[in-house]
Amino acid sequence: MNTRRIVAVSAGLGKPSSTRMLADRLSQATTDALAARDLTAEVRTVELREVAHDVVDTMLTGFPAGRMGEVLDEVTGADGLIAVTPLFTTTYSGLFKSFVDVLGDESLTDVPVLLGATGGTPRHSLALEYSLRPLFTYLHADVVTTSVFAATDDWAGEGDRVNPLPRRIERAGRELAELVADRRDTGRPDPYESASSFEQLLREV
C-alpha cells in the first residue's frame, strides 16, 4: 500500500494559532518527503482545543467521551504522528499532557513521532529535549532525531536566509517520512487475526 496515514496533533489554544501553523508546516514537509518516495499521505489534523472537554471527561470517567474514541483511534492507528504544543513555564501545555495521559502506555509503541513546540522566546527551545522527548520515549514511540521549536520571531523572519526554521522543518519532515516509509506495520494489529476458526476448535476437541 502506497498511502500512509499521518496524524498531526496541535495543542494550540488560540485561533489562529502559531502551534497549528507549525503542525501544518511539518505535515506538508512530511507529505512532500513521502511524495519524493512515490508515497502518498493522508493527513488528519486534530486540534485539542476542539475536544478539550472530551479529554477531561475521559480522564474523569476512564472511558472515551464524546469524540475521543474517534480521535484515539486515529492517533493510535497512524503510520506517523506529529505532536505540537505551545510551551508554558518551560514545558508542554496542560491540555497536551492531559491528552497524552489518556493514551494507553503501549498505544504508540514503535510509532514514528515528530515533535514540535512554539513559544515566545528561543530560551525555551530545550524543553523539547528535556520535557517532550522523554515523555514520548516513555510511551515507546520512535521519535525522530530532529525536533522543531518556533519562537515568535522565527515567523516574522521566515523569509530571512539566516532563519533556520524552514530548513529545520524540512529536515524533520524528511526524517519522519523515512521512518514512515520503512515501517512495515501500517496499522494496529487485529486482536482477532490469530484466533482459531470454529472448525479448527472442533478438530482440536
Biotite code that builds the C-alpha atoms (Angstrom):
import biotite.structure as struc

atoms = struc.array([
    struc.Atom([0.000, 0.000, 0.000], chain_id="A", res_id=1, res_name="MET", atom_name="CA", element="C"),
    struc.Atom([1.498, 3.348, -1.076], chain_id="A", res_id=2, res_name="ASN", atom_name="CA", element="C"),
    struc.Atom([-0.678, 5.560, 1.130], chain_id="A", res_id=3, res_name="THR", atom_name="CA", element="C"),
    struc.Atom([0.450, 6.450, 4.639], chain_id="A", res_id=4, res_name="ARG", atom_name="CA", element="C"),
    struc.Atom([-1.729, 7.895, 7.379], chain_id="A", res_id=5, res_name="ARG", atom_name="CA", element="C"),
    struc.Atom([-0.256, 10.913, 9.144], chain_id="A", res_id=6, res_name="ILE", atom_name="CA", element="C"),
    struc.Atom([-1.969, 12.456, 12.167], chain_id="A", res_id=7, res_name="VAL", atom_name="CA", element="C"),
    struc.Atom([-0.940, 15.879, 13.433], chain_id="A", res_id=8, res_name="ALA", atom_name="CA", element="C"),
    struc.Atom([-1.974, 16.821, 16.973], chain_id="A", res_id=9, res_name="VAL", atom_name="CA", element="C"),
    struc.Atom([-1.978, 20.532, 17.735], chain_id="A", res_id=10, res_name="SER", atom_name="CA", element="C"),
    struc.Atom([-2.428, 21.744, 21.308], chain_id="A", res_id=11, res_name="ALA", atom_name="CA", element="C"),
    struc.Atom([-2.689, 25.411, 20.383], chain_id="A", res_id=12, res_name="GLY", atom_name="CA", element="C"),
    struc.Atom([-5.265, 27.319, 22.391], chain_id="A", res_id=13, res_name="LEU", atom_name="CA", element="C"),
    struc.Atom([-5.829, 30.306, 20.117], chain_id="A", res_id=14, res_name="GLY", atom_name="CA", element="C"),
    struc.Atom([-7.371, 30.635, 16.698], chain_id="A", res_id=15, res_name="LYS", atom_name="CA", element="C"),
    struc.Atom([-5.435, 31.349, 14.580], chain_id="A", res_id=16, res_name="PRO", atom_name="CA", element="C"),
    struc.Atom([-2.615, 29.548, 16.319], chain_id="A", res_id=17, res_name="SER", atom_name="CA", element="C"),
    struc.Atom([1.120, 29.503, 15.676], chain_id="A", res_id=18, res_name="SER", atom_name="CA", element="C"),
    struc.Atom([1.088, 25.950, 17.061], chain_id="A", res_id=19, res_name="THR", atom_name="CA", element="C"),
    struc.Atom([-1.388, 24.886, 14.391], chain_id="A", res_id=20, res_name="ARG", atom_name="CA", element="C"),
    struc.Atom([0.688, 26.741, 11.800], chain_id="A", res_id=21, res_name="MET", atom_name="CA", element="C"),
    struc.Atom([3.779, 24.761, 12.789], chain_id="A", res_id=22, res_name="LEU", atom_name="CA", element="C"),
    struc.Atom([1.806, 21.500, 12.712], chain_id="A", res_id=23, res_name="ALA", atom_name="CA", element="C"),
    struc.Atom([0.642, 22.319, 9.176], chain_id="A", res_id=24, res_name="ASP", atom_name="CA", element="C"),
    struc.Atom([4.179, 23.124, 8.016], chain_id="A", res_id=25, res_name="ARG", atom_name="CA", element="C"),
    struc.Atom([5.527, 19.890, 9.462], chain_id="A", res_id=26, res_name="LEU", atom_name="CA", element="C"),
    struc.Atom([2.688, 17.934, 7.851], chain_id="A", res_id=27, res_name="SER", atom_name="CA", element="C"),
    struc.Atom([3.443, 19.478, 4.470], chain_id="A", res_id=28, res_name="GLN", atom_name="CA", element="C"),
    struc.Atom([7.160, 18.772, 4.792], chain_id="A", res_id=29, res_name="ALA", atom_name="CA", element="C"),
    struc.Atom([6.410, 15.147, 5.622], chain_id="A", res_id=30, res_name="THR", atom_name="CA", element="C"),
    struc.Atom([3.952, 14.836, 2.742], chain_id="A", res_id=31, res_name="THR", atom_name="CA", element="C"),
    struc.Atom([6.484, 16.300, 0.310], chain_id="A", res_id=32, res_name="ASP", atom_name="CA", element="C"),
    struc.Atom([9.192, 13.923, 1.515], chain_id="A", res_id=33, res_name="ALA", atom_name="CA", element="C"),
    struc.Atom([6.881, 10.927, 1.145], chain_id="A", res_id=34, res_name="LEU", atom_name="CA", element="C"),
    struc.Atom([5.917, 12.069, -2.359], chain_id="A", res_id=35, res_name="ALA", atom_name="CA", element="C"),
    struc.Atom([9.617, 12.021, -3.268], chain_id="A", res_id=36, res_name="ALA", atom_name="CA", element="C"),
    struc.Atom([9.476, 8.302, -2.390], chain_id="A", res_id=37, res_name="ARG", atom_name="CA", element="C"),
    struc.Atom([6.376, 7.790, -4.569], chain_id="A", res_id=38, res_name="ASP", atom_name="CA", element="C"),
    struc.Atom([4.185, 7.512, -1.487], chain_id="A", res_id=39, res_name="LEU", atom_name="CA", element="C"),
    struc.Atom([1.019, 9.484, -0.856], chain_id="A", res_id=40, res_name="THR", atom_name="CA", element="C"),
    struc.Atom([-0.107, 10.658, 2.562], chain_id="A", res_id=41, res_name="ALA", atom_name="CA", element="C"),
    struc.Atom([-3.492, 11.149, 4.142], chain_id="A", res_id=42, res_name="GLU", atom_name="CA", element="C"),
    struc.Atom([-3.127, 13.873, 6.762], chain_id="A", res_id=43, res_name="VAL", atom_name="CA", element="C"),
    struc.Atom([-5.600, 14.329, 9.586], chain_id="A", res_id=44, res_name="ARG", atom_name="CA", element="C"),
    struc.Atom([-5.118, 17.255, 11.976], chain_id="A", res_id=45, res_name="THR", atom_name="CA", element="C"),
    struc.Atom([-6.548, 17.106, 15.480], chain_id="A", res_id=46, res_name="VAL", atom_name="CA", element="C"),
    struc.Atom([-6.912, 20.405, 17.334], chain_id="A", res_id=47, res_name="GLU", atom_name="CA", element="C"),
    struc.Atom([-7.089, 19.566, 21.014], chain_id="A", res_id=48, res_name="LEU", atom_name="CA", element="C"),
    struc.Atom([-8.900, 22.807, 21.847], chain_id="A", res_id=49, res_name="ARG", atom_name="CA", element="C"),
    struc.Atom([-11.917, 21.414, 19.986], chain_id="A", res_id=50, res_name="GLU", atom_name="CA", element="C"),
    struc.Atom([-12.043, 18.274, 22.150], chain_id="A", res_id=51, res_name="VAL", atom_name="CA", element="C"),
    struc.Atom([-10.756, 19.758, 25.414], chain_id="A", res_id=52, res_name="ALA", atom_name="CA", element="C"),
    struc.Atom([-13.919, 18.919, 27.363], chain_id="A", res_id=53, res_name="HIS", atom_name="CA", element="C"),
    struc.Atom([-13.882, 15.382, 25.972], chain_id="A", res_id=54, res_name="ASP", atom_name="CA", element="C"),
    struc.Atom([-10.268, 14.975, 27.121], chain_id="A", res_id=55, res_name="VAL", atom_name="CA", element="C"),
    struc.Atom([-11.193, 15.976, 30.671], chain_id="A", res_id=56, res_name="VAL", atom_name="CA", element="C"),
    struc.Atom([-14.315, 13.780, 30.715], chain_id="A", res_id=57, res_name="ASP", atom_name="CA", element="C"),
    struc.Atom([-12.240, 10.834, 29.509], chain_id="A", res_id=58, res_name="THR", atom_name="CA", element="C"),
    struc.Atom([-9.745, 11.375, 32.317], chain_id="A", res_id=59, res_name="MET", atom_name="CA", element="C"),
    struc.Atom([-12.543, 11.538, 34.897], chain_id="A", res_id=60, res_name="LEU", atom_name="CA", element="C"),
    struc.Atom([-14.504, 8.505, 33.721], chain_id="A", res_id=61, res_name="THR", atom_name="CA", element="C"),
    struc.Atom([-11.751, 6.304, 32.332], chain_id="A", res_id=62, res_name="GLY", atom_name="CA", element="C"),
    struc.Atom([-13.755, 5.797, 29.131], chain_id="A", res_id=63, res_name="PHE", atom_name="CA", element="C"),
    struc.Atom([-13.572, 7.701, 25.804], chain_id="A", res_id=64, res_name="PRO", atom_name="CA", element="C"),
    struc.Atom([-16.103, 10.535, 25.949], chain_id="A", res_id=65, res_name="ALA", atom_name="CA", element="C"),
    struc.Atom([-17.625, 12.471, 23.056], chain_id="A", res_id=66, res_name="GLY", atom_name="CA", element="C"),
    struc.Atom([-15.284, 12.448, 20.065], chain_id="A", res_id=67, res_name="ARG", atom_name="CA", element="C"),
    struc.Atom([-12.364, 10.944, 21.977], chain_id="A", res_id=68, res_name="MET", atom_name="CA", element="C"),
    struc.Atom([-12.980, 7.414, 20.740], chain_id="A", res_id=69, res_name="GLY", atom_name="CA", element="C"),
    struc.Atom([-12.592, 8.561, 17.147], chain_id="A", res_id=70, res_name="GLU", atom_name="CA", element="C"),
    struc.Atom([-9.565, 10.730, 17.957], chain_id="A", res_id=71, res_name="VAL", atom_name="CA", element="C"),
    struc.Atom([-7.796, 7.980, 19.869], chain_id="A", res_id=72, res_name="LEU", atom_name="CA", element="C"),
    struc.Atom([-8.398, 5.504, 17.044], chain_id="A", res_id=73, res_name="ASP", atom_name="CA", element="C"),
    struc.Atom([-6.878, 7.938, 14.547], chain_id="A", res_id=74, res_name="GLU", atom_name="CA", element="C"),
    struc.Atom([-3.826, 8.703, 16.678], chain_id="A", res_id=75, res_name="VAL", atom_name="CA", element="C"),
    struc.Atom([-3.032, 5.129, 17.678], chain_id="A", res_id=76, res_name="THR", atom_name="CA", element="C"),
    struc.Atom([-3.718, 3.825, 14.160], chain_id="A", res_id=77, res_name="GLY", atom_name="CA", element="C"),
    struc.Atom([-1.491, 6.349, 12.397], chain_id="A", res_id=78, res_name="ALA", atom_name="CA", element="C"),
    struc.Atom([1.611, 5.425, 10.432], chain_id="A", res_id=79, res_name="ASP", atom_name="CA", element="C"),
    struc.Atom([3.222, 8.605, 11.724], chain_id="A", res_id=80, res_name="GLY", atom_name="CA", element="C"),
    struc.Atom([2.376, 11.192, 14.373], chain_id="A", res_id=81, res_name="LEU", atom_name="CA", element="C"),
    struc.Atom([3.224, 14.886, 14.511], chain_id="A", res_id=82, res_name="ILE", atom_name="CA", element="C"),
    struc.Atom([2.781, 16.313, 18.009], chain_id="A", res_id=83, res_name="ALA", atom_name="CA", element="C"),
    struc.Atom([3.000, 20.071, 18.534], chain_id="A", res_id=84, res_name="VAL", atom_name="CA", element="C"),
    struc.Atom([2.375, 22.002, 21.743], chain_id="A", res_id=85, res_name="THR", atom_name="CA", element="C"),
    struc.Atom([2.822, 25.534, 22.994], chain_id="A", res_id=86, res_name="PRO", atom_name="CA", element="C"),
    struc.Atom([5.247, 25.861, 25.913], chain_id="A", res_id=87, res_name="LEU", atom_name="CA", element="C"),
    struc.Atom([4.096, 27.354, 29.192], chain_id="A", res_id=88, res_name="PHE", atom_name="CA", element="C"),
    struc.Atom([6.503, 27.821, 32.115], chain_id="A", res_id=89, res_name="THR", atom_name="CA", element="C"),
    struc.Atom([9.163, 25.916, 30.139], chain_id="A", res_id=90, res_name="THR", atom_name="CA", element="C"),
    struc.Atom([7.127, 22.775, 29.467], chain_id="A", res_id=91, res_name="THR", atom_name="CA", element="C"),
    struc.Atom([4.238, 21.409, 27.397], chain_id="A", res_id=92, res_name="TYR", atom_name="CA", element="C"),
    struc.Atom([0.724, 22.676, 27.999], chain_id="A", res_id=93, res_name="SER", atom_name="CA", element="C"),
    struc.Atom([-1.640, 21.066, 30.477], chain_id="A", res_id=94, res_name="GLY", atom_name="CA", element="C"),
    struc.Atom([-4.087, 20.236, 27.684], chain_id="A", res_id=95, res_name="LEU", atom_name="CA", element="C"),
    struc.Atom([-1.361, 18.452, 25.747], chain_id="A", res_id=96, res_name="PHE", atom_name="CA", element="C"),
    struc.Atom([-0.268, 16.425, 28.800], chain_id="A", res_id=97, res_name="LYS", atom_name="CA", element="C"),
    struc.Atom([-3.885, 15.551, 29.625], chain_id="A", res_id=98, res_name="SER", atom_name="CA", element="C"),
    struc.Atom([-4.341, 14.187, 26.110], chain_id="A", res_id=99, res_name="PHE", atom_name="CA", element="C"),
    struc.Atom([-1.182, 12.111, 26.379], chain_id="A", res_id=100, res_name="VAL", atom_name="CA", element="C"),
    struc.Atom([-2.392, 10.810, 29.738], chain_id="A", res_id=101, res_name="ASP", atom_name="CA", element="C"),
    struc.Atom([-5.492, 9.259, 28.179], chain_id="A", res_id=102, res_name="VAL", atom_name="CA", element="C"),
    struc.Atom([-3.390, 7.334, 25.661], chain_id="A", res_id=103, res_name="LEU", atom_name="CA", element="C"),
    struc.Atom([-2.537, 3.806, 26.690], chain_id="A", res_id=104, res_name="GLY", atom_name="CA", element="C"),
    struc.Atom([1.069, 3.163, 27.726], chain_id="A", res_id=105, res_name="ASP", atom_name="CA", element="C"),
    struc.Atom([1.581, 0.831, 24.748], chain_id="A", res_id=106, res_name="GLU", atom_name="CA", element="C"),
    struc.Atom([-0.554, 2.736, 22.230], chain_id="A", res_id=107, res_name="SER", atom_name="CA", element="C"),
    struc.Atom([2.372, 4.463, 20.488], chain_id="A", res_id=108, res_name="LEU", atom_name="CA", element="C"),
    struc.Atom([4.891, 1.629, 20.612], chain_id="A", res_id=109, res_name="THR", atom_name="CA", element="C"),
    struc.Atom([7.223, 1.905, 17.587], chain_id="A", res_id=110, res_name="ASP", atom_name="CA", element="C"),
    struc.Atom([5.072, 4.645, 16.025], chain_id="A", res_id=111, res_name="VAL", atom_name="CA", element="C"),
    struc.Atom([7.240, 7.290, 14.305], chain_id="A", res_id=112, res_name="PRO", atom_name="CA", element="C"),
    struc.Atom([6.718, 10.645, 16.047], chain_id="A", res_id=113, res_name="VAL", atom_name="CA", element="C"),
    struc.Atom([7.888, 14.141, 15.137], chain_id="A", res_id=114, res_name="LEU", atom_name="CA", element="C"),
    struc.Atom([7.904, 16.667, 17.992], chain_id="A", res_id=115, res_name="LEU", atom_name="CA", element="C"),
    struc.Atom([7.308, 20.399, 17.669], chain_id="A", res_id=116, res_name="GLY", atom_name="CA", element="C"),
    struc.Atom([6.744, 23.289, 20.052], chain_id="A", res_id=117, res_name="ALA", atom_name="CA", element="C"),
    struc.Atom([6.075, 27.016, 19.952], chain_id="A", res_id=118, res_name="THR", atom_name="CA", element="C"),
    struc.Atom([6.940, 29.735, 22.423], chain_id="A", res_id=119, res_name="GLY", atom_name="CA", element="C"),
    struc.Atom([7.658, 33.416, 22.783], chain_id="A", res_id=120, res_name="GLY", atom_name="CA", element="C"),
    struc.Atom([11.415, 33.132, 23.166], chain_id="A", res_id=121, res_name="THR", atom_name="CA", element="C"),
    struc.Atom([14.129, 30.750, 21.913], chain_id="A", res_id=122, res_name="PRO", atom_name="CA", element="C"),
    struc.Atom([15.307, 30.328, 25.511], chain_id="A", res_id=123, res_name="ARG", atom_name="CA", element="C"),
    struc.Atom([12.654, 27.637, 25.986], chain_id="A", res_id=124, res_name="HIS", atom_name="CA", element="C"),
    struc.Atom([13.620, 25.563, 22.954], chain_id="A", res_id=125, res_name="SER", atom_name="CA", element="C"),
    struc.Atom([15.457, 22.942, 25.030], chain_id="A", res_id=126, res_name="LEU", atom_name="CA", element="C"),
    struc.Atom([12.130, 21.934, 26.594], chain_id="A", res_id=127, res_name="ALA", atom_name="CA", element="C"),
    struc.Atom([11.658, 19.730, 23.549], chain_id="A", res_id=128, res_name="LEU", atom_name="CA", element="C"),
    struc.Atom([14.631, 17.629, 24.616], chain_id="A", res_id=129, res_name="GLU", atom_name="CA", element="C"),
    struc.Atom([14.278, 17.548, 28.400], chain_id="A", res_id=130, res_name="TYR", atom_name="CA", element="C"),
    struc.Atom([10.489, 17.516, 28.568], chain_id="A", res_id=131, res_name="SER", atom_name="CA", element="C"),
    struc.Atom([8.724, 16.276, 25.415], chain_id="A", res_id=132, res_name="LEU", atom_name="CA", element="C"),
    struc.Atom([11.220, 13.698, 24.171], chain_id="A", res_id=133, res_name="ARG", atom_name="CA", element="C"),
    struc.Atom([11.348, 11.757, 27.475], chain_id="A", res_id=134, res_name="PRO", atom_name="CA", element="C"),
    struc.Atom([7.537, 11.757, 27.551], chain_id="A", res_id=135, res_name="LEU", atom_name="CA", element="C"),
    struc.Atom([7.266, 10.022, 24.176], chain_id="A", res_id=136, res_name="PHE", atom_name="CA", element="C"),
    struc.Atom([10.246, 7.788, 24.885], chain_id="A", res_id=137, res_name="THR", atom_name="CA", element="C"),
    struc.Atom([8.303, 6.520, 27.903], chain_id="A", res_id=138, res_name="TYR", atom_name="CA", element="C"),
    struc.Atom([5.451, 5.656, 25.530], chain_id="A", res_id=139, res_name="LEU", atom_name="CA", element="C"),
    struc.Atom([7.950, 3.621, 23.437], chain_id="A", res_id=140, res_name="HIS", atom_name="CA", element="C"),
    struc.Atom([7.418, 5.829, 20.380], chain_id="A", res_id=141, res_name="ALA", atom_name="CA", element="C"),
    struc.Atom([10.091, 6.035, 17.682], chain_id="A", res_id=142, res_name="ASP", atom_name="CA", element="C"),
    struc.Atom([10.894, 9.743, 17.985], chain_id="A", res_id=143, res_name="VAL", atom_name="CA", element="C"),
    struc.Atom([12.767, 11.339, 15.073], chain_id="A", res_id=144, res_name="VAL", atom_name="CA", element="C"),
    struc.Atom([16.117, 12.943, 15.785], chain_id="A", res_id=145, res_name="THR", atom_name="CA", element="C"),
    struc.Atom([15.168, 16.462, 14.734], chain_id="A", res_id=146, res_name="THR", atom_name="CA", element="C"),
    struc.Atom([12.574, 18.344, 16.768], chain_id="A", res_id=147, res_name="SER", atom_name="CA", element="C"),
    struc.Atom([11.329, 21.791, 15.774], chain_id="A", res_id=148, res_name="VAL", atom_name="CA", element="C"),
    struc.Atom([10.866, 24.824, 18.001], chain_id="A", res_id=149, res_name="PHE", atom_name="CA", element="C"),
    struc.Atom([9.375, 28.018, 16.597], chain_id="A", res_id=150, res_name="ALA", atom_name="CA", element="C"),
    struc.Atom([9.641, 31.268, 18.550], chain_id="A", res_id=151, res_name="ALA", atom_name="CA", element="C"),
    struc.Atom([7.562, 34.335, 17.723], chain_id="A", res_id=152, res_name="THR", atom_name="CA", element="C"),
    struc.Atom([10.472, 35.995, 15.908], chain_id="A", res_id=153, res_name="ASP", atom_name="CA", element="C"),
    struc.Atom([11.010, 32.925, 13.717], chain_id="A", res_id=154, res_name="ASP", atom_name="CA", element="C"),
    struc.Atom([7.706, 33.541, 11.922], chain_id="A", res_id=155, res_name="TRP", atom_name="CA", element="C"),
    struc.Atom([8.493, 37.212, 11.366], chain_id="A", res_id=156, res_name="ALA", atom_name="CA", element="C"),
    struc.Atom([11.847, 36.410, 9.781], chain_id="A", res_id=157, res_name="GLY", atom_name="CA", element="C"),
    struc.Atom([10.815, 33.280, 7.910], chain_id="A", res_id=158, res_name="GLU", atom_name="CA", element="C"),
    struc.Atom([11.973, 34.707, 4.598], chain_id="A", res_id=159, res_name="GLY", atom_name="CA", element="C"),
    struc.Atom([15.393, 35.576, 6.001], chain_id="A", res_id=160, res_name="ASP", atom_name="CA", element="C"),
    struc.Atom([18.142, 33.326, 4.677], chain_id="A", res_id=161, res_name="ARG", atom_name="CA", element="C"),
    struc.Atom([19.728, 33.059, 8.114], chain_id="A", res_id=162, res_name="VAL", atom_name="CA", element="C"),
    struc.Atom([16.493, 31.847, 9.729], chain_id="A", res_id=163, res_name="ASN", atom_name="CA", element="C"),
    struc.Atom([16.946, 28.106, 10.382], chain_id="A", res_id=164, res_name="PRO", atom_name="CA", element="C"),
    struc.Atom([13.220, 27.361, 10.881], chain_id="A", res_id=165, res_name="LEU", atom_name="CA", element="C"),
    struc.Atom([12.297, 26.421, 7.269], chain_id="A", res_id=166, res_name="PRO", atom_name="CA", element="C"),
    struc.Atom([15.367, 24.187, 6.918], chain_id="A", res_id=167, res_name="ARG", atom_name="CA", element="C"),
    struc.Atom([14.698, 22.531, 10.262], chain_id="A", res_id=168, res_name="ARG", atom_name="CA", element="C"),
    struc.Atom([11.064, 21.878, 9.300], chain_id="A", res_id=169, res_name="ILE", atom_name="CA", element="C"),
    struc.Atom([12.184, 20.325, 6.022], chain_id="A", res_id=170, res_name="GLU", atom_name="CA", element="C"),
    struc.Atom([14.768, 18.113, 7.733], chain_id="A", res_id=171, res_name="ARG", atom_name="CA", element="C"),
    struc.Atom([12.348, 16.954, 10.423], chain_id="A", res_id=172, res_name="ALA", atom_name="CA", element="C"),
    struc.Atom([9.680, 16.152, 7.838], chain_id="A", res_id=173, res_name="GLY", atom_name="CA", element="C"),
    struc.Atom([12.195, 14.158, 5.821], chain_id="A", res_id=174, res_name="ARG", atom_name="CA", element="C"),
    struc.Atom([13.248, 12.166, 8.890], chain_id="A", res_id=175, res_name="GLU", atom_name="CA", element="C"),
    struc.Atom([9.648, 11.340, 9.764], chain_id="A", res_id=176, res_name="LEU", atom_name="CA", element="C"),
    struc.Atom([8.913, 10.350, 6.166], chain_id="A", res_id=177, res_name="ALA", atom_name="CA", element="C"),
    struc.Atom([11.878, 7.969, 6.174], chain_id="A", res_id=178, res_name="GLU", atom_name="CA", element="C"),
    struc.Atom([10.613, 6.188, 9.277], chain_id="A", res_id=179, res_name="LEU", atom_name="CA", element="C"),
    struc.Atom([7.042, 6.091, 7.992], chain_id="A", res_id=180, res_name="VAL", atom_name="CA", element="C"),
    struc.Atom([8.093, 4.770, 4.591], chain_id="A", res_id=181, res_name="ALA", atom_name="CA", element="C"),
    struc.Atom([10.183, 1.999, 6.111], chain_id="A", res_id=182, res_name="ASP", atom_name="CA", element="C"),
    struc.Atom([7.634, 0.994, 8.711], chain_id="A", res_id=183, res_name="ARG", atom_name="CA", element="C"),
    struc.Atom([6.121, -2.400, 7.968], chain_id="A", res_id=184, res_name="ARG", atom_name="CA", element="C"),
    struc.Atom([3.280, -2.099, 10.453], chain_id="A", res_id=185, res_name="ASP", atom_name="CA", element="C"),
    struc.Atom([0.795, 0.294, 8.809], chain_id="A", res_id=186, res_name="THR", atom_name="CA", element="C"),
    struc.Atom([-1.827, -0.023, 11.491], chain_id="A", res_id=187, res_name="GLY", atom_name="CA", element="C"),
    struc.Atom([-2.690, -1.584, 14.801], chain_id="A", res_id=188, res_name="ARG", atom_name="CA", element="C"),
    struc.Atom([-2.770, -5.386, 14.844], chain_id="A", res_id=189, res_name="PRO", atom_name="CA", element="C"),
    struc.Atom([-6.150, -7.040, 14.682], chain_id="A", res_id=190, res_name="ASP", atom_name="CA", element="C"),
    struc.Atom([-6.616, -8.821, 18.049], chain_id="A", res_id=191, res_name="PRO", atom_name="CA", element="C"),
    struc.Atom([-8.770, -11.468, 16.312], chain_id="A", res_id=192, res_name="TYR", atom_name="CA", element="C"),
    struc.Atom([-6.423, -12.107, 13.387], chain_id="A", res_id=193, res_name="GLU", atom_name="CA", element="C"),
    struc.Atom([-4.724, -15.108, 15.006], chain_id="A", res_id=194, res_name="SER", atom_name="CA", element="C"),
    struc.Atom([-7.874, -16.532, 16.590], chain_id="A", res_id=195, res_name="ALA", atom_name="CA", element="C"),
    struc.Atom([-8.719, -20.110, 15.678], chain_id="A", res_id=196, res_name="SER", atom_name="CA", element="C"),
    struc.Atom([-11.740, -20.704, 13.486], chain_id="A", res_id=197, res_name="SER", atom_name="CA", element="C"),
    struc.Atom([-14.731, -22.673, 14.778], chain_id="A", res_id=198, res_name="PHE", atom_name="CA", element="C"),
    struc.Atom([-13.744, -25.609, 12.551], chain_id="A", res_id=199, res_name="GLU", atom_name="CA", element="C"),
    struc.Atom([-10.207, -25.607, 13.987], chain_id="A", res_id=200, res_name="GLN", atom_name="CA", element="C"),
    struc.Atom([-11.553, -25.644, 17.525], chain_id="A", res_id=201, res_name="LEU", atom_name="CA", element="C"),
    struc.Atom([-13.767, -28.649, 16.729], chain_id="A", res_id=202, res_name="LEU", atom_name="CA", element="C"),
    struc.Atom([-10.803, -30.557, 15.299], chain_id="A", res_id=203, res_name="ARG", atom_name="CA", element="C"),
    struc.Atom([-8.851, -29.936, 18.499], chain_id="A", res_id=204, res_name="GLU", atom_name="CA", element="C"),
    struc.Atom([-11.582, -31.405, 20.714], chain_id="A", res_id=205, res_name="VAL", atom_name="CA", element="C"),
])
